[in-house]
Amino acid sequence: MSQFTLADLERIVGERAGVTDGSSYTASLVARGQLKAAQKLGEEAVETVIAAVAGDHKGVVSESADLLYHLLVVWKIAGVSLDEVLGELQRRTGQSGLEEKAGRSRG
Ligand SMILES: N=c1c2ncn([C@@H]3O[C@H](COP(=O)(O)OP(=O)(O)OP(=O)(O)O)[C@@H](O)[C@H]3O)c2ncn1[C@@H]1O[C@H](COP(=O)(O)O)[C@@H](O)[C@H]1O
């Protein structure tokens, strides 16, 4: 099993975001701003969906990696941390997804 975690990737994205010598795709994407980064995230989400629907196992792995990377870049620009998102996921563990959905329509 891989020892690499999303926290490792978050740290790398944070380190590379500020690089100014032209060597970093992350820095170039951050410099282009949230509109571009979010557009890339959307593209990678669609490519993941296409691979999943096609039953393309390797494609789902590859596109999911692109998707997670671009999600972390979007979080970086938005000032959102992995810890915040994990905290939100942890908060939800006390109830089922169906309960959560019902609560949304009530509230
Ligand atoms: N995980 C990734 C990762 N996944 C995808 N990509 C890049 O995302 C881009 C998406 O490809 P596309 O063909 O959709 O886009 P493009 O045409 O190249 O570029 P755009 O002009 O559309 O933005 C490619 O350039 C990929 O290399 C990534 N770039 C970086 N990382 C990680 O970030 C680290 C730092 O990278 P740099 O910032 O480049 O040093 C790397 O070591 C990796 O760990």
The ligand as an SDF file (V2000), in Angstrom:
LIG
                    3D

 44 47  0  0  0  0  0  0  0  0999 V2000
    0.1410   15.6060   -9.1000 N   0  0  0  0  0  0  0  0  0  0  0  0
    0.4480   16.5080   -9.8720 C   0  0  0  0  0  0  0  0  0  0  0  0
   -0.2120   16.6720  -11.1360 C   0  0  0  0  0  0  0  0  0  0  0  0
   -1.2290   15.9850  -11.7080 N   0  0  0  0  0  0  0  0  0  0  0  0
   -1.4420   16.5870  -12.8950 C   0  0  0  0  0  0  0  0  0  0  0  0
   -0.5820   17.6140  -13.0870 N   0  0  0  0  0  0  0  0  0  0  0  0
   -0.4310   18.4870  -14.2470 C   0  0  0  0  0  0  0  0  0  0  0  0
   -1.6950   18.9640  -14.6160 O   0  0  0  0  0  0  0  0  0  0  0  0
   -1.6520   19.3060  -16.0090 C   0  0  0  0  0  0  0  0  0  0  0  0
   -2.9670   18.8850  -16.5970 C   0  0  0  0  0  0  0  0  0  0  0  0
   -2.7920   18.4990  -17.9040 O   0  0  0  0  0  0  0  0  0  0  0  0
   -3.6980   19.0560  -19.0600 P   0  0  0  0  0  0  0  0  0  0  0  0
   -3.2490   18.3720  -20.2970 O   0  0  0  0  0  0  0  0  0  0  0  0
   -5.1390   18.9490  -18.6690 O   0  0  0  0  0  0  0  0  0  0  0  0
   -3.3500   20.5790  -19.0490 O   0  0  0  0  0  0  0  0  0  0  0  0
   -2.2230   21.3420  -19.8670 P   0  0  0  0  0  0  0  0  0  0  0  0
   -2.6790   21.4760  -21.2640 O   0  0  0  0  0  0  0  0  0  0  0  0
   -0.8800   20.7150  -19.6230 O   0  0  0  0  0  0  0  0  0  0  0  0
   -2.2200   22.7420  -19.1200 O   0  0  0  0  0  0  0  0  0  0  0  0
   -3.3100   23.8930  -19.0450 P   0  0  0  0  0  0  0  0  0  0  0  0
   -2.7320   25.0080  -19.8570 O   0  0  0  0  0  0  0  0  0  0  0  0
   -4.6460   23.4290  -19.5230 O   0  0  0  0  0  0  0  0  0  0  0  0
   -3.3340   24.2250  -17.5850 O   0  0  0  0  0  0  0  0  0  0  0  0
   -0.4140   18.6280  -16.5980 C   0  0  0  0  0  0  0  0  0  0  0  0
    0.5500   19.6220  -16.8730 O   0  0  0  0  0  0  0  0  0  0  0  0
    0.0400   17.7230  -15.4710 C   0  0  0  0  0  0  0  0  0  0  0  0
    1.4570   17.5800  -15.3970 O   0  0  0  0  0  0  0  0  0  0  0  0
    0.1860   17.7060  -11.9890 C   0  0  0  0  0  0  0  0  0  0  0  0
    1.1900   18.5810  -11.6750 N   0  0  0  0  0  0  0  0  0  0  0  0
    1.8020   18.4360  -10.4690 C   0  0  0  0  0  0  0  0  0  0  0  0
    1.4750   17.4140   -9.5860 N   0  0  0  0  0  0  0  0  0  0  0  0
    2.1850   17.3040   -8.2890 C   0  0  0  0  0  0  0  0  0  0  0  0
    2.7000   18.5580   -7.9320 O   0  0  0  0  0  0  0  0  0  0  0  0
    4.1190   18.4470   -7.7480 C   0  0  0  0  0  0  0  0  0  0  0  0
    4.7620   19.7540   -8.0970 C   0  0  0  0  0  0  0  0  0  0  0  0
    4.6260   19.9890   -9.4910 O   0  0  0  0  0  0  0  0  0  0  0  0
    5.1770   21.3460  -10.0650 P   0  0  0  0  0  0  0  0  0  0  0  0
    4.4080   22.4230   -9.4600 O   0  0  0  0  0  0  0  0  0  0  0  0
    5.0160   21.2770  -11.5680 O   0  0  0  0  0  0  0  0  0  0  0  0
    6.6370   21.3930   -9.6700 O   0  0  0  0  0  0  0  0  0  0  0  0
    4.5410   17.2840   -8.6120 C   0  0  0  0  0  0  0  0  0  0  0  0
    5.7600   16.7410   -8.1670 O   0  0  0  0  0  0  0  0  0  0  0  0
    3.3840   16.3560   -8.3580 C   0  0  0  0  0  0  0  0  0  0  0  0
    3.5590   15.7550   -7.0820 O   0  0  0  0  0  0  0  0  0  0  0  0
  1  2  2  0
  2  3  1  0
  2 31  1  0
  3  4  1  0
  3 28  2  0
  4  5  2  0
  5  6  1  0
  6  7  1  0
  6 28  1  0
  7  8  1  0
  7 26  1  0
  8  9  1  0
  9 10  1  0
  9 24  1  0
 10 11  1  0
 11 12  1  0
 12 13  2  0
 12 14  1  0
 12 15  1  0
 15 16  1  0
 16 17  2  0
 16 18  1  0
 16 19  1  0
 19 20  1  0
 20 21  2  0
 20 22  1  0
 20 23  1  0
 24 25  1  0
 24 26  1  0
 26 27  1  0
 28 29  1  0
 29 30  2  0
 30 31  1  0
 31 32  1  0
 32 33  1  0
 32 43  1  0
 33 34  1  0
 34 35  1  0
 34 41  1  0
 35 36  1  0
 36 37  1  0
 37 38  2  0
 37 39  1  0
 37 40  1  0
 41 42  1  0
 41 43  1  0
 43 44  1  0
M  END
$$$$
